[in-house]
Amino acid sequence: MKNMGFGVLGMIDVELRMMAAGKMTSTVSLEEGSTCSVLLDRSGIDRKRTLVVLLNGRYAEPDRELRHGDVVSVFPPVAGG
């Protein structure tokens, strides 16, 4: 893979924001063509326990393909009464 000055060819960088018990943000490098599901799996996030995934501020299905520079926000289930 070649470095073209903005990343490695064939790879994308995605910002992952975890919105549980305070906000945690990290940058994750993935192969081009990766989806929200791939990001969650590689980050060790249990998709069964995730309530909402937003891609660039909009609801995203698990099979949504990611692009370089995307921001993925993950919200846990909310409990209460």
FIGU-891723 format. One record per atom (N, C-alpha, C): residue number from 1; atom name; y, z, x. Coordinates in nm, 2 decimals, padded with zeros to 4 digits. Layout:
REM residues N
@n = NUM&atom = CA&c2 = Y&c3 = Z&c1 = X
...
END
This chain:
REM residues 81
@n = 1&atom = N&c2 = -00.12&c3 = 00.00&c1 = 00.08
@n = 1&atom = CA&c2 = 00.00&c3 = 00.00&c1 = 00.00
@n = 1&atom = C&c2 = 00.12&c3 = 00.00&c1 = 00.09
@n = 2&atom = N&c2 = 00.22&c3 = -00.07&c1 = 00.05
@n = 2&atom = CA&c2 = 00.34&c3 = -00.09&c1 = 00.13
@n = 2&atom = C&c2 = 00.46&c3 = 00.00&c1 = 00.07
@n = 3&atom = N&c2 = 00.53&c3 = 00.06&c1 = 00.17
@n = 3&atom = CA&c2 = 00.65&c3 = 00.13&c1 = 00.13
@n = 3&atom = C&c2 = 00.77&c3 = 00.04&c1 = 00.12
@n = 4&atom = N&c2 = 00.83&c3 = 00.02&c1 = 00.01
@n = 4&atom = CA&c2 = 00.94&c3 = -00.07&c1 = -00.01
@n = 4&atom = C&c2 = 01.07&c3 = 00.00&c1 = -00.02
@n = 5&atom = N&c2 = 01.08&c3 = 00.12&c1 = 00.03
@n = 5&atom = CA&c2 = 01.21&c3 = 00.19&c1 = 00.03
@n = 5&atom = C&c2 = 01.23&c3 = 00.27&c1 = -00.09
@n = 6&atom = N&c2 = 01.15&c3 = 00.25&c1 = -00.19
@n = 6&atom = CA&c2 = 01.17&c3 = 00.33&c1 = -00.32
@n = 6&atom = C&c2 = 01.04&c3 = 00.39&c1 = -00.37
@n = 7&atom = N&c2 = 00.94&c3 = 00.39&c1 = -00.28
@n = 7&atom = CA&c2 = 00.81&c3 = 00.44&c1 = -00.32
@n = 7&atom = C&c2 = 00.70&c3 = 00.36&c1 = -00.26
@n = 8&atom = N&c2 = 00.58&c3 = 00.38&c1 = -00.30
@n = 8&atom = CA&c2 = 00.47&c3 = 00.31&c1 = -00.25
@n = 8&atom = C&c2 = 00.43&c3 = 00.21&c1 = -00.35
@n = 9&atom = N&c2 = 00.41&c3 = 00.08&c1 = -00.31
@n = 9&atom = CA&c2 = 00.37&c3 = -00.02&c1 = -00.40
@n = 9&atom = C&c2 = 00.24&c3 = 00.01&c1 = -00.47
@n = 10&atom = N&c2 = 00.24&c3 = 00.00&c1 = -00.60
@n = 10&atom = CA&c2 = 00.12&c3 = 00.04&c1 = -00.68
@n = 10&atom = C&c2 = 00.13&c3 = 00.18&c1 = -00.73
@n = 11&atom = N&c2 = 00.23&c3 = 00.26&c1 = -00.69
@n = 11&atom = CA&c2 = 00.24&c3 = 00.40&c1 = -00.73
@n = 11&atom = C&c2 = 00.37&c3 = 00.42&c1 = -00.81
@n = 12&atom = N&c2 = 00.38&c3 = 00.51&c1 = -00.89
@n = 12&atom = CA&c2 = 00.50&c3 = 00.55&c1 = -00.97
@n = 12&atom = C&c2 = 00.52&c3 = 00.70&c1 = -00.95
@n = 13&atom = N&c2 = 00.64&c3 = 00.74&c1 = -00.96
@n = 13&atom = CA&c2 = 00.68&c3 = 00.89&c1 = -00.96
@n = 13&atom = C&c2 = 00.73&c3 = 00.92&c1 = -01.10
@n = 14&atom = N&c2 = 00.67&c3 = 01.03&c1 = -01.15
@n = 14&atom = CA&c2 = 00.70&c3 = 01.07&c1 = -01.29
@n = 14&atom = C&c2 = 00.75&c3 = 01.22&c1 = -01.28
@n = 15&atom = N&c2 = 00.85&c3 = 01.26&c1 = -01.35
@n = 15&atom = CA&c2 = 00.89&c3 = 01.40&c1 = -01.36
@n = 15&atom = C&c2 = 00.82&c3 = 01.46&c1 = -01.47
@n = 16&atom = N&c2 = 00.75&c3 = 01.57&c1 = -01.44
@n = 16&atom = CA&c2 = 00.68&c3 = 01.65&c1 = -01.54
@n = 16&atom = C&c2 = 00.75&c3 = 01.78&c1 = -01.56
@n = 17&atom = N&c2 = 00.79&c3 = 01.81&c1 = -01.69
@n = 17&atom = CA&c2 = 00.85&c3 = 01.93&c1 = -01.73
@n = 17&atom = C&c2 = 00.76&c3 = 02.01&c1 = -01.82
@n = 18&atom = N&c2 = 00.72&c3 = 02.13&c1 = -01.77
@n = 18&atom = CA&c2 = 00.64&c3 = 02.22&c1 = -01.85
@n = 18&atom = C&c2 = 00.73&c3 = 02.32&c1 = -01.92
@n = 19&atom = N&c2 = 00.73&c3 = 02.32&c1 = -02.05
@n = 19&atom = CA&c2 = 00.82&c3 = 02.40&c1 = -02.13
@n = 19&atom = C&c2 = 00.75&c3 = 02.53&c1 = -02.18
@n = 20&atom = N&c2 = 00.68&c3 = 02.60&c1 = -02.10
@n = 20&atom = CA&c2 = 00.61&c3 = 02.72&c1 = -02.14
@n = 20&atom = C&c2 = 00.66&c3 = 02.84&c1 = -02.06
@n = 21&atom = N&c2 = 00.70&c3 = 02.95&c1 = -02.12
@n = 21&atom = CA&c2 = 00.74&c3 = 03.07&c1 = -02.05
@n = 21&atom = C&c2 = 00.83&c3 = 03.04&c1 = -01.93
@n = 22&atom = N&c2 = 00.94&c3 = 02.97&c1 = -01.97
@n = 22&atom = CA&c2 = 01.03&c3 = 02.92&c1 = -01.87
@n = 22&atom = C&c2 = 01.00&c3 = 02.77&c1 = -01.83
@n = 23&atom = N&c2 = 01.10&c3 = 02.71&c1 = -01.78
@n = 23&atom = CA&c2 = 01.08&c3 = 02.56&c1 = -01.75
@n = 23&atom = C&c2 = 01.04&c3 = 02.54&c1 = -01.61
@n = 24&atom = N&c2 = 00.93&c3 = 02.47&c1 = -01.59
@n = 24&atom = CA&c2 = 00.89&c3 = 02.43&c1 = -01.45
@n = 24&atom = C&c2 = 00.89&c3 = 02.28&c1 = -01.44
@n = 25&atom = N&c2 = 00.95&c3 = 02.23&c1 = -01.34
@n = 25&atom = CA&c2 = 00.96&c3 = 02.08&c1 = -01.32
@n = 25&atom = C&c2 = 00.90&c3 = 02.04&c1 = -01.19
@n = 26&atom = N&c2 = 00.83&c3 = 01.93&c1 = -01.19
@n = 26&atom = CA&c2 = 00.77&c3 = 01.88&c1 = -01.06
@n = 26&atom = C&c2 = 00.76&c3 = 01.73&c1 = -01.07
@n = 27&atom = N&c2 = 00.76&c3 = 01.67&c1 = -00.96
@n = 27&atom = CA&c2 = 00.74&c3 = 01.52&c1 = -00.95
@n = 27&atom = C&c2 = 00.60&c3 = 01.49&c1 = -00.92
@n = 28&atom = N&c2 = 00.54&c3 = 01.40&c1 = -00.99
@n = 28&atom = CA&c2 = 00.40&c3 = 01.37&c1 = -00.98
@n = 28&atom = C&c2 = 00.39&c3 = 01.22&c1 = -00.95
@n = 29&atom = N&c2 = 00.31&c3 = 01.18&c1 = -00.84
@n = 29&atom = CA&c2 = 00.29&c3 = 01.04&c1 = -00.81
@n = 29&atom = C&c2 = 00.16&c3 = 01.00&c1 = -00.87
@n = 30&atom = N&c2 = 00.16&c3 = 00.89&c1 = -00.94
@n = 30&atom = CA&c2 = 00.04&c3 = 00.83&c1 = -01.00
@n = 30&atom = C&c2 = 00.03&c3 = 00.68&c1 = -00.98
@n = 31&atom = N&c2 = -00.09&c3 = 00.63&c1 = -01.00
@n = 31&atom = CA&c2 = -00.11&c3 = 00.49&c1 = -00.99
@n = 31&atom = C&c2 = -00.04&c3 = 00.42&c1 = -01.10
@n = 32&atom = N&c2 = 00.01&c3 = 00.29&c1 = -01.08
@n = 32&atom = CA&c2 = 00.07&c3 = 00.21&c1 = -01.18
@n = 32&atom = C&c2 = -00.04&c3 = 00.20&c1 = -01.29
@n = 33&atom = N&c2 = 00.01&c3 = 00.20&c1 = -01.42
@n = 33&atom = CA&c2 = -00.08&c3 = 00.18&c1 = -01.53
@n = 33&atom = C&c2 = -00.13&c3 = 00.32&c1 = -01.58
@n = 34&atom = N&c2 = -00.10&c3 = 00.43&c1 = -01.52
@n = 34&atom = CA&c2 = -00.14&c3 = 00.56&c1 = -01.56
@n = 34&atom = C&c2 = -00.07&c3 = 00.59&c1 = -01.70
@n = 35&atom = N&c2 = -00.14&c3 = 00.67&c1 = -01.78
@n = 35&atom = CA&c2 = -00.09&c3 = 00.71&c1 = -01.91
@n = 35&atom = C&c2 = -00.06&c3 = 00.86&c1 = -01.91
@n = 36&atom = N&c2 = 00.00&c3 = 00.90&c1 = -02.02
@n = 36&atom = CA&c2 = 00.03&c3 = 01.05&c1 = -02.04
@n = 36&atom = C&c2 = -00.10&c3 = 01.13&c1 = -02.02
@n = 37&atom = N&c2 = -00.21&c3 = 01.08&c1 = -02.07
@n = 37&atom = CA&c2 = -00.34&c3 = 01.16&c1 = -02.06
@n = 37&atom = C&c2 = -00.37&c3 = 01.18&c1 = -01.92
@n = 38&atom = N&c2 = -00.36&c3 = 01.07&c1 = -01.84
@n = 38&atom = CA&c2 = -00.39&c3 = 01.08&c1 = -01.69
@n = 38&atom = C&c2 = -00.30&c3 = 01.18&c1 = -01.63
@n = 39&atom = N&c2 = -00.17&c3 = 01.18&c1 = -01.66
@n = 39&atom = CA&c2 = -00.08&c3 = 01.28&c1 = -01.60
@n = 39&atom = C&c2 = -00.12&c3 = 01.42&c1 = -01.64
@n = 40&atom = N&c2 = -00.15&c3 = 01.45&c1 = -01.76
@n = 40&atom = CA&c2 = -00.19&c3 = 01.58&c1 = -01.81
@n = 40&atom = C&c2 = -00.32&c3 = 01.62&c1 = -01.74
@n = 41&atom = N&c2 = -00.42&c3 = 01.53&c1 = -01.73
@n = 41&atom = CA&c2 = -00.55&c3 = 01.57&c1 = -01.67
@n = 41&atom = C&c2 = -00.53&c3 = 01.60&c1 = -01.52
@n = 42&atom = N&c2 = -00.45&c3 = 01.52&c1 = -01.45
@n = 42&atom = CA&c2 = -00.43&c3 = 01.54&c1 = -01.30
@n = 42&atom = C&c2 = -00.35&c3 = 01.66&c1 = -01.28
@n = 43&atom = N&c2 = -00.27&c3 = 01.70&c1 = -01.37
@n = 43&atom = CA&c2 = -00.19&c3 = 01.82&c1 = -01.36
@n = 43&atom = C&c2 = -00.26&c3 = 01.95&c1 = -01.40
@n = 44&atom = N&c2 = -00.38&c3 = 01.94&c1 = -01.45
@n = 44&atom = CA&c2 = -00.46&c3 = 02.05&c1 = -01.49
@n = 44&atom = C&c2 = -00.41&c3 = 02.11&c1 = -01.63
@n = 45&atom = N&c2 = -00.35&c3 = 02.03&c1 = -01.71
@n = 45&atom = CA&c2 = -00.30&c3 = 02.07&c1 = -01.84
@n = 45&atom = C&c2 = -00.41&c3 = 02.04&c1 = -01.95
@n = 46&atom = N&c2 = -00.45&c3 = 02.14&c1 = -02.02
@n = 46&atom = CA&c2 = -00.55&c3 = 02.13&c1 = -02.13
@n = 46&atom = C&c2 = -00.49&c3 = 02.06&c1 = -02.24
@n = 47&atom = N&c2 = -00.53&c3 = 01.93&c1 = -02.26
@n = 47&atom = CA&c2 = -00.47&c3 = 01.85&c1 = -02.37
@n = 47&atom = C&c2 = -00.49&c3 = 01.91&c1 = -02.51
@n = 48&atom = N&c2 = -00.60&c3 = 01.98&c1 = -02.52
@n = 48&atom = CA&c2 = -00.64&c3 = 02.04&c1 = -02.65
@n = 48&atom = C&c2 = -00.54&c3 = 02.16&c1 = -02.69
@n = 49&atom = N&c2 = -00.47&c3 = 02.21&c1 = -02.59
@n = 49&atom = CA&c2 = -00.38&c3 = 02.32&c1 = -02.61
@n = 49&atom = C&c2 = -00.23&c3 = 02.28&c1 = -02.60
@n = 50&atom = N&c2 = -00.21&c3 = 02.15&c1 = -02.59
@n = 50&atom = CA&c2 = -00.08&c3 = 02.10&c1 = -02.58
@n = 50&atom = C&c2 = -00.03&c3 = 02.05&c1 = -02.72
@n = 51&atom = N&c2 = 00.08&c3 = 02.10&c1 = -02.76
@n = 51&atom = CA&c2 = 00.13&c3 = 02.07&c1 = -02.90
@n = 51&atom = C&c2 = 00.20&c3 = 01.94&c1 = -02.90
@n = 52&atom = N&c2 = 00.30&c3 = 01.92&c1 = -02.81
@n = 52&atom = CA&c2 = 00.38&c3 = 01.80&c1 = -02.81
@n = 52&atom = C&c2 = 00.41&c3 = 01.75&c1 = -02.67
@n = 53&atom = N&c2 = 00.40&c3 = 01.62&c1 = -02.66
@n = 53&atom = CA&c2 = 00.43&c3 = 01.55&c1 = -02.53
@n = 53&atom = C&c2 = 00.55&c3 = 01.46&c1 = -02.57
@n = 54&atom = N&c2 = 00.66&c3 = 01.47&c1 = -02.49
@n = 54&atom = CA&c2 = 00.77&c3 = 01.38&c1 = -02.51
@n = 54&atom = C&c2 = 00.78&c3 = 01.30&c1 = -02.38
@n = 55&atom = N&c2 = 00.81&c3 = 01.17&c1 = -02.40
@n = 55&atom = CA&c2 = 00.83&c3 = 01.08&c1 = -02.29
@n = 55&atom = C&c2 = 00.98&c3 = 01.03&c1 = -02.30
@n = 56&atom = N&c2 = 01.06&c3 = 01.07&c1 = -02.21
@n = 56&atom = CA&c2 = 01.20&c3 = 01.03&c1 = -02.21
@n = 56&atom = C&c2 = 01.27&c3 = 01.08&c1 = -02.34
@n = 57&atom = N&c2 = 01.22&c3 = 01.20&c1 = -02.39
@n = 57&atom = CA&c2 = 01.29&c3 = 01.26&c1 = -02.51
@n = 57&atom = C&c2 = 01.23&c3 = 01.21&c1 = -02.64
@n = 58&atom = N&c2 = 01.13&c3 = 01.13&c1 = -02.64
@n = 58&atom = CA&c2 = 01.07&c3 = 01.08&c1 = -02.76
@n = 58&atom = C&c2 = 00.92&c3 = 01.11&c1 = -02.76
@n = 59&atom = N&c2 = 00.86&c3 = 01.14&c1 = -02.88
@n = 59&atom = CA&c2 = 00.72&c3 = 01.17&c1 = -02.90
@n = 59&atom = C&c2 = 00.64&c3 = 01.06&c1 = -02.84
@n = 60&atom = N&c2 = 00.53&c3 = 01.10&c1 = -02.77
@n = 60&atom = CA&c2 = 00.45&c3 = 01.00&c1 = -02.70
@n = 60&atom = C&c2 = 00.30&c3 = 01.03&c1 = -02.73
@n = 61&atom = N&c2 = 00.23&c3 = 00.92&c1 = -02.76
@n = 61&atom = CA&c2 = 00.08&c3 = 00.93&c1 = -02.78
@n = 61&atom = C&c2 = 00.02&c3 = 00.94&c1 = -02.64
@n = 62&atom = N&c2 = -00.10&c3 = 01.00&c1 = -02.63
@n = 62&atom = CA&c2 = -00.17&c3 = 01.02&c1 = -02.51
@n = 62&atom = C&c2 = -00.20&c3 = 00.89&c1 = -02.43
@n = 63&atom = N&c2 = -00.21&c3 = 00.78&c1 = -02.50
@n = 63&atom = CA&c2 = -00.24&c3 = 00.65&c1 = -02.43
@n = 63&atom = C&c2 = -00.12&c3 = 00.57&c1 = -02.39
@n = 64&atom = N&c2 = 00.00&c3 = 00.63&c1 = -02.40
@n = 64&atom = CA&c2 = 00.12&c3 = 00.57&c1 = -02.36
@n = 64&atom = C&c2 = 00.13&c3 = 00.55&c1 = -02.21
@n = 65&atom = N&c2 = 00.15&c3 = 00.43&c1 = -02.17
@n = 65&atom = CA&c2 = 00.16&c3 = 00.40&c1 = -02.03
@n = 65&atom = C&c2 = 00.30&c3 = 00.45&c1 = -01.97
@n = 66&atom = N&c2 = 00.29&c3 = 00.51&c1 = -01.85
@n = 66&atom = CA&c2 = 00.41&c3 = 00.56&c1 = -01.78
@n = 66&atom = C&c2 = 00.47&c3 = 00.46&c1 = -01.69
@n = 67&atom = N&c2 = 00.60&c3 = 00.47&c1 = -01.66
@n = 67&atom = CA&c2 = 00.67&c3 = 00.39&c1 = -01.57
@n = 67&atom = C&c2 = 00.74&c3 = 00.47&c1 = -01.47
@n = 68&atom = N&c2 = 00.77&c3 = 00.42&c1 = -01.35
@n = 68&atom = CA&c2 = 00.84&c3 = 00.49&c1 = -01.25
@n = 68&atom = C&c2 = 00.97&c3 = 00.55&c1 = -01.30
@n = 69&atom = N&c2 = 00.99&c3 = 00.68&c1 = -01.28
@n = 69&atom = CA&c2 = 01.12&c3 = 00.74&c1 = -01.32
@n = 69&atom = C&c2 = 01.11&c3 = 00.81&c1 = -01.46
@n = 70&atom = N&c2 = 01.00&c3 = 00.79&c1 = -01.53
@n = 70&atom = CA&c2 = 00.98&c3 = 00.85&c1 = -01.66
@n = 70&atom = C&c2 = 00.99&c3 = 01.00&c1 = -01.65
@n = 71&atom = N&c2 = 01.03&c3 = 01.07&c1 = -01.76
@n = 71&atom = CA&c2 = 01.03&c3 = 01.21&c1 = -01.77
@n = 71&atom = C&c2 = 00.94&c3 = 01.25&c1 = -01.88
@n = 72&atom = N&c2 = 00.84&c3 = 01.33&c1 = -01.85
@n = 72&atom = CA&c2 = 00.74&c3 = 01.38&c1 = -01.95
@n = 72&atom = C&c2 = 00.76&c3 = 01.53&c1 = -01.97
@n = 73&atom = N&c2 = 00.79&c3 = 01.57&c1 = -02.09
@n = 73&atom = CA&c2 = 00.80&c3 = 01.71&c1 = -02.12
@n = 73&atom = C&c2 = 00.69&c3 = 01.75&c1 = -02.21
@n = 74&atom = N&c2 = 00.62&c3 = 01.87&c1 = -02.17
@n = 74&atom = CA&c2 = 00.51&c3 = 01.92&c1 = -02.24
@n = 74&atom = C&c2 = 00.54&c3 = 02.05&c1 = -02.30
@n = 75&atom = N&c2 = 00.51&c3 = 02.06&c1 = -02.43
@n = 75&atom = CA&c2 = 00.54&c3 = 02.19&c1 = -02.50
@n = 75&atom = C&c2 = 00.40&c3 = 02.25&c1 = -02.55
@n = 76&atom = N&c2 = 00.38&c3 = 02.38&c1 = -02.53
@n = 76&atom = CA&c2 = 00.26&c3 = 02.44&c1 = -02.57
@n = 76&atom = C&c2 = 00.26&c3 = 02.47&c1 = -02.72
@n = 77&atom = N&c2 = 00.15&c3 = 02.51&c1 = -02.78
@n = 77&atom = CA&c2 = 00.15&c3 = 02.54&c1 = -02.92
@n = 77&atom = C&c2 = 00.24&c3 = 02.67&c1 = -02.95
@n = 78&atom = N&c2 = 00.30&c3 = 02.67&c1 = -03.06
@n = 78&atom = CA&c2 = 00.39&c3 = 02.78&c1 = -03.10
@n = 78&atom = C&c2 = 00.31&c3 = 02.87&c1 = -03.20
@n = 79&atom = N&c2 = 00.31&c3 = 03.00&c1 = -03.18
@n = 79&atom = CA&c2 = 00.25&c3 = 03.09&c1 = -03.27
@n = 79&atom = C&c2 = 00.35&c3 = 03.19&c1 = -03.32
@n = 80&atom = N&c2 = 00.32&c3 = 03.24&c1 = -03.43
@n = 80&atom = CA&c2 = 00.42&c3 = 03.34&c1 = -03.49
@n = 80&atom = C&c2 = 00.40&c3 = 03.34&c1 = -03.64
@n = 81&atom = N&c2 = 00.48&c3 = 03.42&c1 = -03.70
@n = 81&atom = CA&c2 = 00.47&c3 = 03.43&c1 = -03.84
@n = 81&atom = C&c2 = 00.59&c3 = 03.47&c1 = -03.90
END
